């Protein structure tokens, strides 16, 4: 089933001041027991929009009384959100209980499934595919976003009345070989180990982040900053020279400088050079992390440079 991107719908009419809370909204118990779905109303809708700045929010509009199949679709999407571990969150909109939200979304019929990313809503489809087809569709979506450096993840929703505690940090044994290699300064082994994890599961955002960071360390090992800057100044359209300085800037904490250098390069170049500059910038986005506001700003600048 193709993913469509028609014109965005303006949801500003529903925006309200956010309550004094942090993180992903905890508005009610997750439907069907799934940790990453929530029933939507006008008190938590703005928080869902804010959560979409870090990772996609999928809205499913359904009517249990008029179309039971749409309620099953909402349950299936909630299950998939739970299976994906927060790569998407699902907001369930009962059109009978929330006519104002349905009107703002311009809902003509149910079911309707739409995705909100960075505050913008895009319709996806208006039928009720079987569960396995939905799994394949959203699995592919997560893989595509990971490949583009968008690796954000939602926190689980808290049940009504519960205080959501920060999870205790537990070391994952899957990353032990790669992490140990990095600690020992063996970047080549770390890259190989992270690559194995990414090949086995392209949606593993932690492995993808580790791989991007290890590759950055390899590219910058033994490089003299002044020599690299001189080479870049002498060849302003040389992708390799500009990318190396961007790497060094990022490693030195000058994130905006690194992003701006490559955005400007994308704007000046074309063809294969432009594509290489764009892909390198996406890799640096992955190193910093999609939730970082500097990455969101960088993505907007990249889109402007491309289009």
N, C-alpha and C positions, 0 to 999 in steps of 0.2 A: 504494500500500500504506500503510495508516494506521500512524502511530507510536503505540504503546501505552505507557501508564504504569501498570502494575500495581504492587502493593506492593513496596517495595525489599527486597532480600535482604541479610542481614547477612553481611559478609565478614570480620568481625573475627577469625575463627578462623585466617585465613591471614596476618594481619598479622605482620611480623617487623621487627626493627630495621633501618633502612635502612643500606646501606653508606656509607662516608665518601666521597660523591661529590655533585656538584651537577648540576642540570639534569635533563633527561629521561634515563632509563636507557639505557645502551649495552650491553645484555646479548645479545651474539651478533650475527651478521651478519643484516641484514634479509632476510626471506624473499623469494625471487623477485627480489632486487635492489632492491626498493622501499626508499626511505630512511626511511619512516615506519611500518614494520611490524616486528614482532619476535616470535620464538617465545617463549611464556610458560612459565615454570616457577616453582617456589616460591622461587627466589632473586631473581627480578626482579619478582614480582607486586606487592609493596608499593610499589616505585618507580613502577609503572604507576598504582597508586591515587593516589599523590602527584602524578603528572603530570596526572591528571584534574582537579586543582584549577584548572589554567590553561586546559585545552581538553579536549574529549571524547576518551575512549579507547573504541574499539569492540572488543569481544572477540568473536571468532568461534571457536566450538567445532566441531571437525571430526574425522573419522576417515578417513585415507587408505585403510585396509584394508577397513573395513566400508562406506563410502560415498564412492567417489571424487568424486562431485559436490560433496560438502562441502569437499573439498580444493580444488576449482576455485573454490568460493565464497570460500575464504580467500585464494586468489591474486587474485581479482577485487577484493576489498576492499583488499588491499595495494596494488594498482594505483591504486585510487581515492584512497587516502590520499596516495600520491605525487603524483597529479594535483592534489590540493587543497593541496599545499604545506605540510602540517603543521596544517591546521585540525582534522583528526582524526588520531589515531594508532591503529593496528590491532595488537591483541595476538592472536596465533594460538595457540589452545589445542588441542593434539593430545590428544584424550580418551584414547587408548590409552597415551600416554606420561606423561600427567599426570592420573591418576584422582583424586588428592586435590583438585586445583583443580576438576575437573568435579563432584565430590561437594559441595564447598562452594558451587558455583553452582547446585546442585540440578538438574543436567542430567538430563533424562529421555530425550532422544533427540538425535541430530545430524541436520542442523546446528542450531546455536543461535547467534543473533547478539544481543548485548546491548550497551548503552552504559553506561559509567561516567562520571559527571560529578560533580565535587566529592566523590569518594569513595563515591558511591551508585550501585548497579548497578540498571539497569532493562532487562528483556527487551524486545527489539524484534520479532524474527520468527524462525520456525523452518522456513523453506524456503530454496530457492536460486534467487532471481530472476535473470534474465539481466543481463548486465553493464550494458546501457544503462538498465535500470530501476533498478539500484543507483546508477548515476551521477546519475540524476534525483532519487532519494530523498535522497541525501546532499548533493547540491547545494542542494536545497530546505532541508534541515536547516541547512546553513551560512548560507544567506541569512536564515533566521528568527533564528538566533543573532546574526548581525551586526545585524539590525534591533533586537534587544533589548539591544544594547550589549555582547554577549559576543564579543570579538574575539581571544581567546587563540590562540596558535600554538605547536605543539611544535617542538623542535629535532630534526633527523634523528638516528636511531640510528647509533652508530658500529659498524663491523664489528669482529669479535672480534680483540683484540690491538691495535687502532688507538687512538691518542690523538686525541680529537676537538678540533680547534682552533677558536678563535673565527673566524667568517668575517670577511673584510675588508669594511669598510663601503664600499659602492659606491653612488654617487648614481644613482637611477633617473630617466631622462629623462622618464618619464611625468609626474612630479610637478614638473618644473622650472618650468612656468608658474605653478602655484599657489604653490610655495615662493618664487619670485622676487617674486610679488605681495605675499606676507606680509612678506618682508624689506623691501619698499618701503613698507609700511604701507597698501597698497591691499587692505583686507579684502574689499570687495565683489567684486573680481576674483578673489581667492583662493577665496571661496565658490563663485563660478560655475565656476571651473576644477575644484575638488574635486568639485562636484556632477556635472559631466560624467563624471568618472572613476567615481563611484559609480553613476550611471545606466548606464554601459557595463558595469560589473561590480559588482553588489551585494555580492559576496563579497570585494571589495578592502578589507581591513581598514585598510590604511595610508591609503587615500583617505578612508574613513569617519572615521578618527581625525582626519585633517587638517580635514575638513569640520566636525566637532564642535568642534574647537579654534577654527577661524576664526569660527564662529557665536558662540562664547562671547565672543571679542574684540569682535565687532560689538555684542552685547547690552550689553556693559559699557563701551563707548566713551563717554567724557565724563560718566559717571555719578558723582555725589558720594556717597561711601559713607555719610556721616552722614545725608544726606537720605533715602537709600534705607532705612537702618535705622529712621529715624523713621516713614516711611510703612509699613513692615512691622509695626512695633510697634502702630501705630494700626489696622491691618487684618490681624489674625492669620490670617484665613481667605481673604485675597485671594491667589490663586495667582500672579498676575503680580508682586505686591510681594514675596512670599516667595521666588519663583524668582529674582528679581533679586539679592536679598541672598545667596542660595545661590551664584549665579554669582560675585559679588564675593568671597565667602569662599573659593571654590575658586581663584579667580585669585590670591588672597593667600596661598594655601598652607594654608588652614584646611579641609582636606578633610572631616574627620569632622563639623565644624560644618555644612558645606554639606549633607552627606548626612542628618544628623540632622534638620535643619530641614525638609527635604522629606519624610522618613519620617513625622515628626510631622504634617505637613500631610495626607499621605495618610490617616493614622489618623483625623484630625478631619473630613475632608470626605467627600463622596459624589458619585455621578453623574459629570457631565462635569468638575467641578472636581477630583475625585479622579483621574480618568484623565489630565487635563492635568498634575497634579503628578507622577504616576507616570512619564509619558513624559519629563518634564523631568529627573527623577532618572535615568532610564535613559540619557539623553543625557550627563549628567555622569559616569555610570559609564564611558561610552565615552571621554570626555576623559581620565580618569585611567588607564584600561587595565584589562582584566579580570584580569590577573595580580596586580594590586596587592591585598594582603591587606585594605586598607580597603574595596575594592570588594566582596570576598567577604563581609566583615562587613556592608556596606551592603545587599547582596542578601538576606542572611538577615533583616535588620531589616525590609526591604521586604516580604518574604514573610510575616513575622509580622504586619505592619500590614494586609496585604490579607486574610489568612485567620485 
